Amino acid sequence: MDCITFMAENYVGKELTSLRMKNIDWSSLSFQYIKTDYNVRCYYRGGKWGELETSTSEEVSIHMAATGLHYGQQAFEGLKAFKGKDEKIRIFRVADNAKRLHDSAEEILMAPVPEELFTKAVLKAVELNKDFVPPYESGASLYIRPVLYGTGPKIGVGPADEYLFMVFVMPVGPYFKAGFKPTNMMIARKYDRAAPLGTGKVKVGGNYAASLRASHAAHKGGYSAVLFLDSKEKKYIDECGPANFFGIKNNTYVTPKSESILPSITNKSLIQLAEDMGLKTERRAVLLEELETFEEAGACGTAAVISPIAQIDDVEVGKSYVFAKDGVPGPISEKLYNKLRAIQYGDEPDVHGWVTLLE
Ligand SMILES: *Cc1c(COP(=O)(O)O)cnc(C)c1O
């Protein structure tokens, strides 16, 4: 891009920003796509990654035979930036997301994005759109969506020769508009999300396509989400669609271990915080029957941190597991939730080195 175009783009960008800033009602944001000013892109061609480019376009031009369109060669990430009381912008655990996208890419034979490139792209996307990071008081945040897919044409099944890595961002509301309240979930026995030796452990779009029918059924039944059992035996707890599961009993934080669970960075953080609070922690196979013994249960992920679970219905079997009777989350879930949010917003010290400050 030449200098004049860059200046013109920059100018247009500033105009857009000031226009948009007036229009955003931070308190009414939900988890929805909103256009921001810029996104960043990087192309993998001829066996190497190119320069990081800045774009103001919401569109990508893609070859009709791209593997990302036909054969599911696609992976993504989700992380957030928060504005503190001190007006500083904090990005949560970006290095962990970089590592995870690297793992996802390797699993489905895509060109992995070098971790430094990932971090640089995320920081740049936030920096360019920093006027869209919601103010501290709103309880909202900036959601960051990195995505990688095969762009090279291929009709015989195989990995593409070319890839596009891009990062776009959007302000999103606090997940719990009505406050931090438990909801009901449904066990999906009729559906599997991922096979035991399949792609469940990586963040690829294909897993989401496979889970859409189950979550649709759950929403139709009045449930907030689905809890998947292990696909092979239907005996163990796997995870909740886009979030990991945890239960609490006898001062212990328990989360399932399985080959088909996506390693949630929120879960990893909660395990650490639980240990810091003096809880025991266990990552192990969790039998469905064990649900009866949990005092608290929740789903965890970047979007909500923790979604406390009121009740889990095993609809086909006609059995219910109840955790929160009066619409109140369990005390340990609430403590963990508050602690993690406090670190993300900079209200409490970042003792584990999870936060990257945007300078
Ligand atoms: C992204 C994701 C999660 C949550 O991971 P976080 O890193 O905590 O956001 C859980 N399960 C699945 C299947 C996911 O794709």
The ligand as an SDF file (V2000), in Angstrom:
LIG
                    3D

 15 15  0  0  0  0  0  0  0  0999 V2000
  -13.3970  -22.5000   22.4130 C   0  0  0  0  0  0  0  0  0  0  0  0
  -14.0150  -23.6940   23.0390 C   0  0  0  0  0  0  0  0  0  0  0  0
  -14.1300  -23.8500   24.4350 C   0  0  0  0  0  0  0  0  0  0  0  0
  -13.7150  -22.7720   25.4090 C   0  0  0  0  0  0  0  0  0  0  0  0
  -12.3760  -22.4790   25.3780 O   0  0  0  0  0  0  0  0  0  0  0  0
  -11.8230  -21.1180   26.0030 P   0  0  0  0  0  0  0  0  0  0  0  0
  -10.3990  -21.1050   25.6440 O   0  0  0  0  0  0  0  0  0  0  0  0
  -12.0440  -21.1950   27.4590 O   0  0  0  0  0  0  0  0  0  0  0  0
  -12.6330  -20.0330   25.3780 O   0  0  0  0  0  0  0  0  0  0  0  0
  -14.6370  -25.0330   24.9150 C   0  0  0  0  0  0  0  0  0  0  0  0
  -15.0550  -26.0090   24.0930 N   0  0  0  0  0  0  0  0  0  0  0  0
  -14.9950  -25.8860   22.7550 C   0  0  0  0  0  0  0  0  0  0  0  0
  -15.4560  -26.9970   21.9160 C   0  0  0  0  0  0  0  0  0  0  0  0
  -14.4620  -24.7330   22.1910 C   0  0  0  0  0  0  0  0  0  0  0  0
  -14.4100  -24.6350   20.8580 O   0  0  0  0  0  0  0  0  0  0  0  0
  1  2  1  0
  2  3  1  0
  2 14  2  0
  3  4  1  0
  3 10  2  0
  4  5  1  0
  5  6  1  0
  6  7  2  0
  6  8  1  0
  6  9  1  0
 10 11  1  0
 11 12  2  0
 12 13  1  0
 12 14  1  0
 14 15  1  0
M  END
$$$$
